[in-house]
Amino acid sequence: MNARNLLATAVVFMCLCSSALAQPPAPPVSTIRVSGHAILHAKPDRVEIDLGVVTQGSQAGPTAAENASHLEAVLAALRKTAAEEADIKTVSYGLTANYRYPAGGAPPEITGYTATNIVHVKLDDLKKMGNIIDVATQSGANRVQGIQFTLRDPESVHLQALREAATNARAQAAALASALGLKISRVLSVQEEGEYAPPIRPVRLAVARAEAAAEPTPIEAGTLDISANVVLTVAIDVQNTSPG
């Protein structure tokens, strides 16, 4: 490139820069920011129960063997009652020594052993839940750690809650804009507020019944609350502002 072309390019560049600097800055965008909320009430269609056997004895081997024997009886009864409908798996097992601590700082003494074996039962037929608990306790289970009601497809309910939360947010933004004589021009951003957690309703079972009963243990499933929060930011057209 010769000197004449280089000079011409420099002149054009300076003119463009001067023109850009001469243009006024874009006016700030006026916005409305709202938070939409929705809560859905869904009936649970899955129950999960942790139950098992705790045994104690003076020697480790016999204690573990007794625990295994009782648990096998419990599992056999559960499989017979729930057939193929229940998903049963072991979630924890432990064999621990029990200690006595003499006065005066003497070394601790082993007084026996405790064996614990807990299985997790997942069942989609909630009508069998009370019967499952009774069958387990009658066949040797002496630990029911917890019952949780859940949904088989929580994501679909969560998406519905999100849609309703977004609709609620949009309605709020429209109401505010209308009250101020403004018009929404476009959506600038929308995002879910907070982290989603699958809905779970825990139930405490105070005492596991070990004797036969005429009726299954009554436990009400109730409903699950699925909530969603959406933060919506919209741009408004200030030119449509009504004179105050």
N, C-alpha and C positions, 0 to 999 in steps of 0.2 A: 504494500500500500504506500503510495507516494504522499508527500507532505500535503498536497492540496486536498486529497481524499481524507486524510487523517484530520485536517482542520475542519472539513465539512462535517465529518462524523461527530467531532467534539461539539460543534455548534448545535447540531440537532439534539445531542444528548442534553446539553445545557438548557435548550428550549423546553424539552420534555420535563426535566426536573423543575424548571421554573413554573411550568404549567401545573405540575402536580402539587407544588407548594402553594400555588395560588388558589387551588380548589379548597373550599371550606370543608372542615371535617364532617363526617356523617353524623347526624343527630343520634343521641343515645336511644336505644330501643326501650320503650316503656313496656313493662311486663306485669303480669299477675301470677303469683305463686300460691298454690293451694295444696292441701293434703287431703286426699280422699280415703275413706275407710269403709270396710265392709266386713260383716261377720255372717258366716253361714253355719247353720245347725244341721249336722248330719248324723244319722243313726249308724253306729259302728256295725261292721259286718265281719269282724275278726276279733278273736280273744286270744291272748297269750298268757300262759300260767307257768310259773316256776314252782315246782314242788319236788319233794324228794324224801330221803331217809337219813336220819341222824342216829347213830348207834354209839354206845359207849361200852368199854370193857377194860379189863385189867391188862390184856396183852394185845399187841398190835395185830398179829396175824388173825386170831379169832375174831377180833372186832371188825376188821376189814371183811372177813369172810361172811360174818353175820349181816353186815351192811349190804354186801353184794346179793345175798340170798333174799333179803327183804325187798331190795330194789327190783330184782328179777320178777318177784311176785307182783309188784306194783306195775311194772312195764307190761307184763302179760295181761293183767286186768285192763290196763288202758287200751292196749291194742284190740282186745276183745270188744270193748265198749265202743271205741271210736272207729274201729275197723281201719280203713285206708284214708279216712277223712282227716286224721290228725297228723301233724308233723312233730315228731318227738325226737329230741336230741339232748345229749348230755352237755351241760354248760359249766359245771364245776364239780371237782372231786378233791377231797382233802382227807388226810389221815394225820392228826396232830396229837402230840403228847400233852397230857394234863399235868400240871406241876403244883406242888405244895411248897410254899416258901416258909421254912421254919424261922422262928424268932431268933434274934441274935446274930443274923447275917450268915447263917449256915447255908451251904449249897442247896439249891432247890432239889426236890425229890419228885420223881415221876409217880403219879398216883393212878394213872390209867391212860386210855387213848380214846379219842373221838374220831369217828369216820363219818364224813358227810358226802352225799352224792345227790346232786340236784339236776333235774332234767327240765327242759323247756318244752312246753306243749303249745302248739299253735293250732287253733281250731277255727274253721269258718262257720260252723253250725253253732250259733250261740245258744240254741235251745238245749244242747247237750252239756253246756258248761257246768251247771250244778251237778249233774250226774257224774261228770268226769271227776270233780272234786271229791264226791262221796265215794266213788269206786276206788280212787287212789288212797284215801284215808282208811277205808275199810280193809284194803289189802296190805297195809303196812306203812304208807307214807305218813310221816309225822311232822313234816315241814312244808308249809305253803307260804312262799316268800312274797308273792305278789301276783296280782291280776291286772292286766292292762287291756283296755278296749282300743282297737285301732281300725283303720280302713284298709281294704285290700288295694285300692287305687286312690291314695290320698292326693296325687298330683292333679287329677282331673278336678277334684273339688277345690284345690288351691287355685287352679287356673280360673275357675268360675268366680271365686272370691276376688281375684285380681281384676277380672273384667268388671265386676260390680264396683270395686274400689275406683277404677279408672273412670267409670261412668259417673260416680259420685263426685270425683274431682272435677270433671268437665262441667257438671251441673253447677258446682260452686263457682267456678271461674266465670261461667256464663251469667250467673246471677249477679256477681260482683260487677262485671262489665256493664250489664244492663242497668244496674242501679246507678252507675256513674255516667251513663250515657256514652259508653265506649263500645267498640266492636272488636272482637277477637279476630286477629288476622291469620295467625298460624300458631302451631304448637312448637315450642322451642326445645323442650325436654320433658321426658317422663321416666320415672324410675321407681322401682319398688323400694320401700323404706323398711329397713330391718331385715334380718335373716329369717328364711322360712324353715320351720321345723314341723315334721309330720305330727298330726294331732294324736295325742295319747291321753287316755283317761285312766289313771291308776286307781285301783280299788284295794283297800286293806281288808284282809280277812283275819279277824282277831283270833279265832280258834278254829283249828281244823278238826272236824268231827270224825271220830274214829269208830263210831257205832252206826249200825244200819238205821236208816230213817225211812219213814213212810213216803216222804216227798223229798225231791232233790233240794240241795242247798239253794235258797232263793237269793239271786244276785241280779240286780237291775242294771242293764247296759247303759241306760240314759242316752244322752246325745253328746256329740263332740263339737266344740266350737272351732271353726277354721276362720281365721282373720287374715286380712291383707290390707296393707297401707301403700298408697301410691302418692308420690309428690309430682305435681304437674306444674310446669311453667309455660305460660302462653304469652305471645306478643300481642299488644293492642294497638289499634290504629288511632293515634291521638287526633287525627284530622276529623274524626267523627265525633269529637267531644262536643256535647251540647253546651251552649253558652250558659254560664251560671248566673 
